[in-house]
Structure formats: structure tokens, C-alpha cells
Amino acid sequence: MTRKFVGFIGALALLVPATSPAQTAGASRTRAAVEFLASDRLEGREAGSTGERLAGDYIAMQLARAGAKPLPGHADMFLPFEFTSGSRDGGSTITIRRDGQAPQTFNGAVQIQALSFSDDAQVNGPVVFAGYGLVVPDSQNFGYDSYAGLDVKDKIVLVLHYFPEDTDAQTKAALARYSDLRYKALAARQRGAKGLLIVIGPRSPNKGETLRMSFDTALSGSGIPAASISGPAANALFASAGKSLEATQQELDSGNPHVGGFALPATVDLRTKVVREKQTARNVVAYLPATGSTAGIDKPWVMVGAHYDHLGRGTHGTSLATKDEAGQIHHGADDNASGTATVLAIAGTLAGQMRRRNIVFTLWSGEEIGLVGSNAFVTAPPMPIGQMGVYLNFDMVGRMQNNKLVAEGTGSSASWPRILERANVAAGFDLRVLPDPYQPTDSSSFNQAGIASLFFTTGSHADYHRPTDTADKINYEDLDRIVDFAAAVTRAAADADMAPQFTKVDPPATGATLAGVRVTTGTIPDYTTEAKGLLLAGVVGGAPAEKAGLTKGDVIVEIAGQSITNIYDYTYALELLKADQPVKVVYMRNGQRLETTLIPTPRR
Amino acid sequence: MTLRIAICSLLLATTLGGVGAGLHPSTNARGALSQAEGQTRPPEYKESDFLTRVRRLTVEGRRAGEGYWSPDGKQIVFQSEREPGNPFYQIYALDFATGDTRRISPGYGKTTCSFFRPGTGEILFASTHHDPKSKQFQQEELDFRASGKQRRYSWDYDTEFEIYAYSPGGGGPSGDRRGGPSGPSEPKYTRLTNARGYDAEGSYSPDGQWIVFTSMRDAYNRPRSPAEQKQLELDPGYFGEIYIMHADGTGQKRLTRVVGYDGGPFFSPDGKRIIWRRFDTSGLIANVFTMNPDGTDVRQITDFGAMSWAPYIHPSAQYILFASNKLGFENFEVYMVDIDGKKEPVRITYADGFDGLPVPSPDGRQLAWTSTRGGGSDGQVFLAQWNHEKALEALRAAPDRGVRPR
């Protein structure tokens, strides 16, 4: 282990700038770390990438320099976890059979590609063309159902990609929201179809091309094999239909809902094969042991953390790069080299001080793809959850303006306001204090686990999730002030007689964020699972789900008659719910299939 | 929105929650502005010209306000609702060197309006804790809140409010923290007033020998006409007058005799003048006045035709900081005006909601004030660096007031 450690220090020496945090006392304590982590060499630190590994190595080295140690029982500071990083087609094929004709088989990416959310399956059956495969709920005051009058049960459905091309803007807008391929797959599956084929129609952009498999962070199949096929493959299906695909599309493009689908005189054998690529990313975790015995001390572990991963070149996930910036390195200086540098500097500050509790420094990977690293940590914690006192999270703390620092999640413990007030007497920030602990960052994982947590940030900005989030734009002077403040808050928690008591917060019931969802159920989905159905990471206190008796760990498999295999199904199902109208929810708990009634409330 | 800042130097009448209804047109901010536009435009400023490194001082608890500096500038005393079981303000002193906050008041009853006594460790404040019903009122207020009901904002002119002087236990020196309520020796509370009716809003003279304060005793110590009786039920603040007494509570003497709420008095830095604010009989319009400590030579300083109140004289004695809702009935901002009120006041704060109760530090380089800028409708104490030079420059550049915009 020692040798290996020395080895990577040697390798890093080539990479690390001449100044490192430890060497520049007097100068900024955060700049060197931010500049290194946000440099081109680390290529945006995408989870599982080489850049992320280099960042992790650097972080471990800095923690070791500060005097932090691997957790008890661990040989090093790395806590690896597995995640699905992407998917590719593993050789899907389609064979088309028409009466009196020799079967035609299409394979290869030009002819057929499974969709990223497709199940791996082999199915065969007759084919039904279902127009654009659109179903607009009646709730939208806009009726449109491509399946009206069609029987697709146990059949394979062929639909056009997108939505009718020639309609007015308002109709387009109404239809566009339901044209997502996941939604089309859901609609087909719920009508009993056993397979879905998508074609880009002759009158649409990129006509006849198959769809490249996209990155999909919710990592389970949609419960139906689904593939995009080429123009020639679609034409083969239409060959004996009496009218061409193009003529059919033209009729549909007027947006006339009365243009129906029809059975095609063909059967197909469809085999979809999706290879989901697993990768390993690493949380970096180390600790400064208490300076005395922790025997008898309430909750002897205090945690301080930040995520260090970012978006790589933004090809996956949630890049907001403009067209001109697409594919460039997303440096993530503020998001979240700033928080990482803060945690490293806190370690340096606290290393020389007395402390009653063990202070753990946790640098997460996989945050940008859904809090995967911190979730892995609380799911398989290296020490019992009940022994963890608090978690302090730093995410995007490098762009302070007008002295404003936001502390979110103060509702998670009654102790926070006093601790913050006291620490801020010396620090002097214009603190904005928000009680809601349900935040899109790693502190949520801890709040869900019942640990008093806080999330500090200086807020979002125009460079958020863009390649322009660079190290030169960081406000280092104020970032260093945050380090001192954070160290004081950490010490207050680490030295308290009683660790801050966790309080469960009932957050504002905002529910899902999709525009079409008009109700809230108070469920908190676990985005980091491959379970079939919707695994609940928690329920909002006092909200409909809690009232219905649902709780953390339940897996919702059906709501209001809609089967649910994943978060997308669930979101679409929510669109159909009406406030104050009770719906049946079927869920799995401890392997048992249970039912309850849930009454959604209006979204605020 | 209901403004939920409570305030000693201002006791906003019951009207504050009822914006619009009954609001006299002349108090309308936009009306006042449009008149001002007809005159020479004064130079325009932004908040950061005068206030830098704005910071929130109080975080704990539901609300806090009215921060007053210790004479050495090392502590600040303020009122805050921050302990379970008591929904009313208690008085706390915060030590800048340690970050420690200690409670000054007994912990039960209602309190307000604290002030350090120069040259001693004493702090005055108004309290109702001697009222046997104190804890009952606390429970009633907690129950009311739990019921989810809302009431209009109104300051509570509890007739039991009396002025007390706190001294640290063991008669320790100024700033002796051992003297706090949790310390080894109990603090001493000396009751200084004993008149039926609200006695509060007290402050010491710079030499620590005198206290100016507000009392509504005039409503109770004589027969009332039917009209006065009705007025008392509607708004006891109407009877508020300024009084002066020795620091030991002796020699209480009335200084003002004008109907409408006179309150929030403070001494000038040399102790030779008293500054306060006077409401008209409607309780909607207030202006800043100064007078001699014997009540003579009364001079009106402001005339916005709005609610201008909570004045405090800068230690340089060259200008006055105050708050006004000139720009909107619930949009209070801090202003400053030259000591004689000869020029147009200059706006200091630029934030939505409430900014008021400005108190400069003894060295004149910082400002403490109460603001809702942290979010929500409840105030907290904020601090900022105060640019005295820029303030003087702005006052020099301010146009003469000329015809009063009325």
C-alpha cells in the first residue's frame, strides 16, 4: 500500500502545479486546488473517467498531507462504487415476414438500434402502425390518441418519431410534451403491445436514420423492447400496405386526430440487445481522529464533504453548453472544485486543533449523475449511521457576491441557527438561511438517512454546467473566508456535548418538477437504483404519500391503473392524476404486493 | 403581507396591517416622489456607496431587532424571540470577541428596548416580568399561533411595561460575562418606573446619569373624556409622551405635551439635545424632532409627509440616521439628514421590505439596523461598514429642502 501511495504521488508530481495548498501559506488556501481540479488535464472530472481518477488521487494526497487517515479498517482513502455510465446496442436485429415474400433481416446500427431504455428481449408478432404514437391526456383540454380504435395487444407497434409536422405552433407545443420516446414506449406498453419500433418519417428531419443510443441516467428498462429502425426497414413493413409511409405521414402531419392507424400486413421477429456499461467511480474519504478518547461521546463522527466530479465534456447528462461550446471540457471550477478545495482546506485548518469527535472528509463522485456517490455511502456506510453526528456539504461556494452565503437545510436540526450565528460573528457573512433540506446536492442523501445536515453555497450563475465555469472566475478571497467559517461550524459540531439533533423537515410540497404535473404526492424517488418500479428514497412528512402509509424502501409498481417500472413512468402517471381524487397505489414492501389509496394534493 | 417587526422606537399603530384602507393620500410614497421630481434631481446613490460588507448578525430564533452598541463597541444588545416557551422578545447581549450571546432579561414576560449604560455594566430595558400573568400570556400567544390564526400587526402597549436596569451579578465590572443569568451569581434587576401605562423606549445620556423614555401614563393618571377613552381603546400610542429621569429612576419629568405618539428618544452625542419622533394624531405620519433635555427649543427635522421615525444621531454629531416609509407604506428604508434638517434627506438602504432602526457604532464606522432582507417578514439585526466620508459628501451635495414637499 505504501509503495503504491508513493507511486501515485510521483505520478502526480508531474501534474500538480508548482504551488499546492500546503505550500502556499499566506496566499489563498483554495486557489491551487481549484486551479488543479478545474484544469484541462482533468477533463471535467466525469465520474469513472481518467480525469476523475486523477482528481481523486490528488484529493487523497492533499488529505494525507493535512494529516487525515483512511477510515479504520481501510487500507486507503478510496471507497469505490459501481454505476451505469451509458449503454450501447449489443446487436439488435429485426426480421420482417410478409406473405409470399422471403423474410428480410435488418441488422447493424444503420438499420436498427435499440433505444437506451429498451428491455433486452426477443419478441415476435404482427405489426400495427400507430401514427406518431402520441397520447395526450384529456386533462390537457386537447384530445389526441394515436391508439384510438386500435388493438395493439400482443402486437408490435410501429410509430413515427416526433409529432405531426404541419400543425400550428400551439398544437405542436401541446403534442411535443408527449412525444418523448419514453412516453411513447409507455403508451404502447400500457396498451398491451409487446414491442415498439420507431422510425423517423420521410417528412421529418434526419429521415430514415436510426437513433443513436442516448445516455440515460435512470438505469432500468422501460418494460418493453423498443428499437429505432431505418427508412428501408420501415418501408419493408409498408411494402404490402397499399400506401406508402410517406403518404401516410403526410395525412398525419395535418394534426387531424381522426387519422387513425392500421394493421400492417407483416409480422416481425424483433431482438433487442442493450449493453449497459458499468463503471466504477470513487468516493475519497479520510478522517482526522478525535484528539482524545471518543468513549461515551454522543455520535462520535462528524462529516464534511463536497462532490468533486463534474460533467466531463458534457456529452452525457445535464450540460447547459451553448452550441458553440458543445463537447468542450466542462471545467467545473465552481461546481465543484470550489467545494472540494474548501473541504481540503478545512482539513488543513482543523488538523492542528483539538477535537472531541472524529472529523470525516468525504469527497464524492457521481454527484452530477444523481448523487450516486453519496447515496452509495449512506446505503453501505463505513460506520453506523446512528454514530454520524452531522454532515456539512459545500457545493458551488466559489462565486460569492456582495458577501452573501446561503446555508440551506437549517431545518434539519434546531441547533443550526445558534451554531451559524455564533460562527458568523467572526466570519461576518450576509447569511441567508433556508430551512429546506431537500436540495439537489449530496446533503440530501444524508438528510434522507436522518442525519442533521447543512448545504452551503454561493448560488448559481450564468456559467453553471457550462465549459465557462473556469478557475479564473472564482472569488478566492471570499472562498478562503468560507473555509474559516466552515471550520468554525465544523468545530462547533465536533466539540458539542450533544451532537445536533436531527429534525425531520416537511418541505414545501412542490412534488415533481415536470411542467405537466399538476399534483403532488410527496414521494421522494431514489434516482440511483435499477429496481423495477419506483423505489422510494423517502416520503415527505405530512404529504399524501405518507398519509397513504408509504415509506422509504417501498417500490411503487402501479398508480391509478398505470403500471410503473421506473421514474419516467411515474412522472407520466402523475400527469394524469387529479388533485383530491383518490387513486389506487400498488407497491412492493418486503417482497409483498400491497395496495393503498393515495389522495394527491394540488401542486403549489 | 403583514409586517412583523416590532419595534420600540416605533410603535406602529394597528393600521400597519391594513395597507390602503384609511391611508391618507399624502402619505402615499409615489405621491411624494412625483412631487420631488418637479424639483432639482438630487444625486443618485446606491446602497454600497454607504454600506459595505453587509452582514446578518442574528440568525437564531424567529425574529430579532433593535441592536444598540455598547459604548466601547465590543458588544451589541438587542431583542430577540429565540427561546422555546416564550413567544415574546427577550433581551440579549452579543460579544463580538467571543461570538457568545447571553440573555440579559429574566427570560419570561415581554421585554423591549434595551440600552447600555455608559461607564457601568448596566443595561436598561422594558419588561413585564413582574406581571403575575406573564407566563399565562406566553401560553396564550403560543396557543394562538398554534391555532394558525393571523392577526394584524400591532405593537403591544402592555400597561405593565416598566423600565428596569440590569446589573451583572456580583457587581462585576463592565462586560463581566460571569454576570450572565447562567453565571455563578444572579444578576440584579432594579425597577425604575412604577406608573400604570406603558413605560419603555428608554436610553441613557452619554454620561450615564439620565434616562429619556416614553410613557403612556398620561392616559391613566387623570380623568379621560369620552373621546380620549375611545382613543385609548383604539390606539394607546396616542398618549405616548417623552419623559426624563435620573438613572436611578428618581425625578421623573414630562418633556412633551403634544397629542399623538411621541417616542423613541435618544440623547445627542454631547448629551445636550434629545432626538425623537412624533406621530400626528392619525398615527400614520411621523417626523423627527430634537429638543433640549428640559423640553425647550423643539425643532422639527424631517417633513416627508410619511412615517419618519427611529432617529439616531451619528457620533460625529453632523447628521441623523432615521427610517421612513416615504417610498411605500410597508417599504421602510434608512435615510440620513443633516443635523439641522436643512437639506433633503439622502436614502441609504435599497432593499425590499423593512430597513429601519439604524444605530451607528460608537466609532461611527459601522451601522447596525433591523431588516427583513434575509427573507420572510420577520426582521433580524444586520451590520455593515459605514462610509462616513461618503455620507458627508452626499449630505453636502444634497439640495436644500426649500419648499417642503407637503
Interface residues (C-beta under 8 A of the other chain):
Chain A: N402 N403 P417 R418 L420 E421 R422 A423 N424 V425 A426 G428 F429 D430 L431 R432 V433 L434
Chain B: S48 R53 V54 R55 R56 L57 T58 V59 E60 G61 R82 L94 F96 T98 G99 D100 T101 G374 G375 F382 L383
